[in-house]
Amino acid sequence: MPSPRFVYLDIAGTLLHKPGLAPAFIGALGRDVDNARFLATHKRVSEATTFPRETTAAFYRSFNASVLDALGVEPTPALLDAIERACRGLPWEPFDDVDALHGTRLPLGVISNWDARLREVIAATLPFRFDPIVDSSTTGIDKPDPRLYRHALELLDGTAPDEVVFVGDSLHLDAAPARAVGMRAVLLDRFDVFGSYEGDRIRSLAELPALLQA
């Protein structure tokens, strides 16, 4: 395996999250639900959901109903209303481990399904230079379409696919398509929901520098 020369990363769930989501959702639920269980359940439902390029209140209502079903809670209209009010407008913030990216000592880029605000969000939240930033809004191509990943590779003139690492938190959207185009995929499994995955898997970005140097 050649030494990596470049690292692409996903954004949502990989570099950024909404730390207020779990307490807001559980608070609206009005019952004792373990935080770790909620986060793992939310991740499993996310993995099985096709997210539209532009999310709507109706989409999140349906998504939250699926999360409640997975938690064994009846998704009543009143409960869905309470969750929508509690979770509306929560800010994106970096995960505590993002500073570990400095330890990779490699140039960084982004491949993300996001709307037109992606560059604004990155500039406001992450202290890194990402170049290029490849997103679904600009290209008109959504993950897991391999064309998005091939386009990202074409922007790295002279770098072979197996010299490029892609780090993301989704097997379906990130690891599988990255591997399909020849990248080295690293699955970031923060909530231990992909235990059977046989490729490179980490639980924290703090593990990434050592993995890349191995």
C-alpha positions in Angstrom: 0.0 0.0 0.0 1.5 3.4 -1.0 2.0 6.1 1.5 -0.9 8.6 1.6 -0.4 11.9 0.0 -3.9 13.5 0.5 -6.8 13.2 2.9 -10.4 13.9 1.9 -13.0 14.1 4.7 -16.7 14.1 5.1 -18.2 16.9 7.2 -21.5 16.0 9.0 -20.9 13.3 11.6 -17.2 13.3 10.8 -15.9 16.8 11.6 -19.1 18.6 12.7 -22.0 17.6 14.8 -24.8 19.2 16.8 -24.0 18.5 20.4 -27.3 19.9 21.5 -29.3 17.3 19.5 -29.3 14.4 22.0 -30.2 16.5 25.1 -32.9 18.4 23.1 -34.4 15.2 21.6 -34.3 13.3 24.9 -35.7 16.3 26.8 -38.6 16.5 24.5 -39.2 12.8 24.8 -39.8 13.3 28.5 -38.4 9.9 29.5 -35.1 8.4 30.6 -33.2 7.4 27.5 -29.5 6.6 27.6 -27.5 9.2 25.6 -25.3 6.6 24.0 -28.3 4.5 23.0 -29.9 7.5 21.4 -26.8 8.4 19.4 -26.3 4.9 18.2 -30.0 4.6 17.2 -29.9 8.0 15.5 -26.9 6.9 13.5 -28.4 3.6 12.5 -31.6 5.3 11.2 -29.4 7.9 9.4 -27.5 5.2 7.7 -30.8 3.7 6.4 -32.2 7.0 5.3 -31.8 8.8 2.0 -31.4 12.5 2.8 -32.6 15.1 0.2 -30.2 17.8 -0.9 -32.5 20.4 0.7 -34.0 19.1 3.9 -37.5 20.3 5.0 -39.5 20.2 8.2 -41.6 17.4 6.7 -38.5 15.4 6.0 -37.3 15.7 9.6 -40.7 14.9 11.0 -40.6 11.6 9.1 -37.0 11.0 10.1 -37.8 11.7 13.8 -40.7 9.3 13.6 -38.3 6.6 12.4 -35.9 7.3 15.3 -38.8 7.1 17.8 -39.9 3.8 16.2 -36.4 2.4 16.6 -36.4 3.5 20.2 -39.7 1.8 20.8 -41.6 5.0 21.3 -44.9 5.8 19.6 -44.4 8.8 17.3 -47.5 10.8 18.2 -48.2 14.1 16.5 -47.8 15.9 19.8 -44.4 14.3 20.5 -43.2 15.0 17.0 -44.2 18.7 17.4 -42.3 18.9 20.7 -39.1 17.3 19.1 -39.3 19.7 16.2 -39.5 22.7 18.5 -36.7 21.5 20.7 -34.3 20.6 17.9 -34.9 23.5 15.5 -31.9 25.6 14.6 -29.3 23.7 16.7 -25.8 24.9 15.7 -23.1 22.8 14.1 -19.9 22.5 16.2 -16.6 20.6 15.7 -16.1 17.3 17.4 -13.6 17.4 20.3 -11.1 15.3 18.3 -10.8 17.4 15.1 -7.5 18.9 16.2 -6.0 15.5 15.7 -6.0 16.2 11.9 -3.0 18.4 12.5 -1.1 15.2 13.2 -1.7 13.8 9.7 0.7 16.4 8.3 -1.1 16.0 4.9 -3.1 18.4 2.8 -6.9 18.1 3.4 -10.0 18.4 1.3 -13.7 17.8 1.7 -16.3 15.6 -0.1 -19.7 16.3 1.3 -23.4 16.2 0.7 -24.4 19.7 1.8 -26.3 22.8 0.6 -24.8 26.0 -0.7 -23.8 27.1 2.8 -21.1 24.6 3.2 -18.1 26.9 2.7 -19.6 29.4 5.1 -20.2 26.7 7.7 -16.6 25.4 7.3 -15.1 28.9 7.7 -17.1 29.5 10.8 -16.4 26.3 12.6 -13.1 24.6 11.5 -9.6 25.9 11.8 -8.2 24.1 8.7 -7.6 24.9 5.1 -9.6 22.5 2.9 -8.7 22.5 -0.8 -10.6 21.3 -2.7 -14.1 21.3 -1.3 -16.3 19.0 -3.4 -19.9 19.2 -2.5 -23.2 18.0 -3.9 -24.7 21.5 -4.1 -21.9 22.7 -6.5 -21.5 19.6 -8.6 -25.1 18.5 -8.7 -24.0 15.0 -7.8 -24.9 13.4 -4.4 -23.1 10.7 -2.4 -22.9 7.8 -2.8 -22.6 8.4 -6.6 -19.0 7.4 -7.5 -18.9 10.3 -9.9 -18.6 12.7 -7.0 -15.5 10.8 -5.8 -14.0 10.5 -9.3 -14.4 14.3 -9.7 -12.6 14.8 -6.4 -9.7 12.6 -7.6 -9.5 14.6 -10.9 -8.9 17.7 -8.9 -5.7 16.2 -7.4 -3.6 16.2 -10.5 -0.9 13.6 -10.4 -2.1 11.8 -7.3 -3.1 8.2 -7.7 -6.4 7.0 -6.2 -4.6 4.7 -3.8 -2.6 7.6 -2.5 -5.8 9.3 -1.4 -7.5 8.6 1.9 -11.2 9.3 2.5 -12.5 9.5 6.1 -16.2 9.4 6.7 -18.8 8.1 9.2 -21.1 6.3 6.8 -20.5 2.9 5.2 -23.1 3.5 2.5 -22.3 7.1 1.7 -18.5 7.3 2.4 -16.5 4.1 2.7 -18.2 2.0 0.0 -18.1 4.6 -2.9 -14.5 5.7 -1.9 -13.3 2.1 -2.1 -15.1 1.7 -5.4 -13.0 4.4 -7.1 -9.7 3.1 -5.6 -9.3 5.4 -2.6 -8.3 4.1 0.8 -11.4 4.4 2.9 -11.3 4.9 6.7 -14.7 4.4 8.4 -15.1 6.6 11.4 -17.4 4.6 13.7 -18.0 6.9 16.6 -21.0 4.9 18.0 -19.7 1.4 17.3 -22.5 0.5 14.8 -20.3 -1.0 12.1 -18.5 -3.7 14.1 -18.5 -6.2 11.2 -16.7 -3.8 8.8 -13.5 -5.4 7.6 -11.7 -2.4 6.3 -9.9 0.4 8.2 -12.2 1.5 11.1 -11.5 4.0 13.8 -13.6 5.2 16.7 -12.0 8.7 16.9 -10.1 11.0 14.7 -7.4 10.8 17.3 -6.6 7.4 15.9 -6.1 8.7 12.3 -2.5 9.9 12.4 -1.1 6.6 13.6 -3.3 4.6 11.1 -1.9 6.6 8.2 1.7 6.2 9.4 1.3 2.4 9.8 
